[in-house]
Amino acid sequence: MEEAPLYDEADGPEGGRAFWLTCSDGVRVRMGWWPAETARGTILFFPGRTEYVEKYGRAARAYVAGGWNFAAMDWRGQGLADRALPDPATGHVNQFDDYQRDVDAMVEAVAALEGGPLPRVLIGHSMGGCIGLRAAGRLDLAAVAFSAPMWGIKFHPAVKPAAWVLSALSRPLGMGARYAPGTVPETYALAAQFADNMLTRDEEMWLYMRAQLTAHPELALGGPSLHWLNRALVEMRALLRAPAPDLPCLTYLGGNERIVDPEAVRLRISTWPGAELVEPEGAEHEILMETPEVRNDFISRTLAFFDAQIA
């Protein structure tokens, strides 16, 4: 592994490092690594679409203090990882399964850094929840937790059929790299105002995200491509039709979720034996960027949940 940049704006715990990882198809991605002094296990943190390692530096601080190593990814096509299109602002992937190549590179790197085999758990946020649900069926994990997992995208009912048709036709018509309708090249956290934003009710965390992107605009990502949208729709449908992994599961979903489809999350949890769903009243999409009460509850509940699975 080769050392990669890890920007100070992460505000993570001491000892943090980042590494370039080369996936099986030659794509270069980036992993952040924050080790605990005496680790009980390792958290594989799967960020959402548009996100990057530094965004979860403060979360890493809390989990490391709780006795867990914390590893987070820049998925292909975002953060400092290789991007697939000439327009780097477009969120794009050739096939959704390609993200599993990133997962494999991450797991291999973590194994080299842990200093010995440790129990592993997974936290997936938004798109990372979609990638994580697929990965949970094949990785050796003690438990999984999700934050607003992308097991469906929230569309107006009249728009959803059009999204399927348009995205499916986009690549045959040579339009697969175009932005999905209603999305723009600018990243949401810089383009939107704090008032009535769909990510968080906490202005301090809103400014934390904006400061990172202002200092390092190369981390930013705009809307998804039509082809990404199609591959995501196909993957989410397949995951909802498949049996739930045989793993303990804790999931949080904001009470005012406006990005992923809440009904898809509730449906998946209803068919997952023993899984628990928590819906904090009024919370927006970014549970780990939400008010202190919400994010601290998520962190403390997941720590207790993980600790119980390895006791």
N, C-alpha and C positions, 0 to 999 in steps of 0.2 A: 504493500500500500504506500502511496505517495501522499505526503502532507498537502492539505488544501487550505485555503483561507478560512478562518472563522472570525467573523467581524465582531468587534467589541460591543456593537449595538445589541447583540443577543442578550447581554446582561445575565449570562448564565453563571453557574457555579465555577469555582476555581478548578483548574485542571482540564478544562475543555479543549478538545482538538477536533480537527476535521480532516477527512481523507478523501482523495479521489479513488473511486472504485471503477474498474472496467468490467462491464457485463459480458455475458457470453457472446453477444452479437457485436462487441466492440464499442458500444455506447459508454461514454464516461459520465458517471453520476457522482454525487458528493454525499458523504455521511458525516454527521456531527456525532461526537462521542464525549459524554460526560460521565466519568467513572465515580462510583461511591468508594469511600475509603475502605469499608468492609461491606461488600455487596452481598445481599441475600439472593439477588437475581438480577436479570437484565430486562428492561422494558424496551421493546422494539416499537418506536413511535412512528406511525404512518401519517404524515400530514395530508392536507387536502389539496385540491387543485389550486394553482397559483401560489402555493406556499413554499417555504424554504426553511432551512435549519434554524436560522437565527430567530425566527418568529417564536420558537418554543424554548428559548434560553431561560426564561423565568419559570416555565413549567419544569424544565430540567432541574433548576435550583431546588424546587420543592420535592421532586421525586428522589433526587440524590440525597437530600437531607433525610428522606424517609428510608434510606438504605438500599436504593436500587440504582444500578447503572442505567443510563439513559442514552439511547441511540436514536437519531432522527435522520430523515432522508431528504435530499433534493431529488425528486423523481425526474426521470428523463423528460426533457421538454420544459423544465421550470427551474427556478433558482439558478445556481451556477452550473447545473448539469447541461450536457449537450442538448441543443434544440434542433428539431427536425426540419424546420422550414426556413427559407430565406428571411421571412418576417418573424423575428424572434418574439414578438409580442403575442403571437397566436399560440394558444394551447393545443398541442397536436400530438397524436400517437398513431402509429401505423395499425397496431392491434392492441386491444386492451391486455391481452396476455403478455405483451412486452413488459408491462410493469412487474410481472413476476420474475423477470430476469433481474430487475433492480433488487427485488426482495432477496433473491438467491445471492447476489453479490453482497448485500447487507449482512445476511446471516453468516456468510463465510468470513467477512471482515470482523464481525462481532466475536466469532469463535477464536480468532487470532488475538483479540484484545482482552477477553475476559480473564485470562490467566488461569483458566481451568473451567470445566463444565459447570454451568449454573442454570437454575430454572429460568425459563424465559416466558414472558407474557407479552401481549400485544395490545396497544391502544391505537385505534384507527379513527381519524377525524375526517368527516365528509368523504371526499373521493378516497382518502386513505382507508375509510371504512369499507368501501367497495373492494379495493385491493386487498384489504386485510381479511375480509370474509372469504375470498377465494384462497388466500394463503393459509388461513386457519385450518382448512381441510387437509393440508399436506405438511405443515410444520409441526415440530415437536414443541408444544406450548402447554403451560399449566392452566392458562385462562386467557380470556380476551375481554376487552372493554372497548366501547365505541362512544364517540361524541358526534351527534348529528350525522350518522352514517349515510352515505349516498347510496341507498338501496332503491331509490327512485328520485326523479327530479320533479320539482313542483311546477307544473304547467297549469294554465287555465284549461278546463276540460275541452274547450273548443280548439285549443292550440295543439294538444298532444298528438292527434292523428297526423296533423300537418308536419310536426317535428319528425315523426317516424318516416313519412313519405319523402320529405325534402332531404333529410339526412341520408336516407338509403340511396337516393338518386344522385347525391352530390358527387361521389367518386366516378361513377360511369359517365357523368356529364362534365367531368373535369373541373368540378367546383368544390372538391373535398377540402381544399386548403382555405376556403373562404370562411370568414367569421360566421358563426351561427347567428340567425336573425335576433336583433335586440341586444347584441353584445358589441363591444368596441375594443380598440387596441389598448386603451388606458386601463390600468389595474384599478379595481373597485375602491380600495382603501384610499387612493389618492384622488379618484374622480368624484367620489361621493362626499357629501357633507355628513357631519356627525349626527345631526338631527334626523331621526327616522331612518338611520342606516340599518341594514339587515344583518350586521355582524355582531354588534355589542351595544349594551347600554352604558358601558363604562368608558368615560372620556379619556381617562388616563391610559387605558389599554389601546384605545383608538389612536392616541397620539404616539404610543410606543410603536405600533405598526407603521404609522406614517413616517416616523423618524427613521426607521430602518430603510424604508423604500426611498426616502429623500436622500439619505446618505449614500445608498448603494442602489441606484436605479437599475443596475443590471440584474437585480433580483426580481424585478417586477414582471408580471405576466398579465396580458389582457384576456379577452374572451376566447372561448374554445372554437376550434374549427368545426365545420359541419361533419367532417369524417370522425373527429373525436366524439361528437354528440351521438352519431350512429353507433359507434363501437361501445360507447357507454350504455346506451339504451339496450343493446343486445346483451351486454354483460349483466346488467341489473336484472333483466328478465330471467336470464338463466340462473342467476343466484337465488332469486325468489322461488324458482321452481325446484331447486335442489334441496335435499334434506339439510337441516342445520348441522353444523359441526358438533361433535360430541365433546363439548367443552363448556365449563362454566362461563357465563356471559353477563356483563353488566353494561347497560346502555343508557346514555343521557340524550334527551331530545328537548330543545328549547320549547317552552310553551307558546312562543310567538315565532316558531320556525317558518321561514319564508323562502328557503333555498332548496332544501331537499324535501321530498314528499313524506310528510308525517305518517300517512296511512300505510305506505310501503314499510316504514320502520315498525309500526305497530303490528303489521301482518307478519313480518319475519319473526318478531319476538313472540308472537302468539303461537308460533309453530316450533319454538325452540325450548325444549323441556328444561325447566329450571331457570330460564333467563329472566332477568329483572329489567324493567324499563322505568326510568325516573324522568319526569317532565317538569322541570322547574318553571313555576308560573312566570310568564312575561319574558323569559329568557330568549335571546336571539340565537343565531346559528353557532357562534364561536363560544362554546361553553368554557374553554380555557382562557378566553379573553373577556369573559363576562364580568359582572359585578363581583367583588371579593367574596360575597356570600355564596354565589353559584360556583365560581371556580374553585374556591377552597373546599366546598362540599364535594365536588367531583374528585379533587385530588385526595382528600381524606378517605372518601368512600372507596376509591380504586385502590389506594394503598392497603386499606384494611381487607378488601376483597382479595387482592393478590397475596397478601401475607397469609390469609386463611387457606389459600389453595396449596401453599408449599409447606404449611406447618407440619 
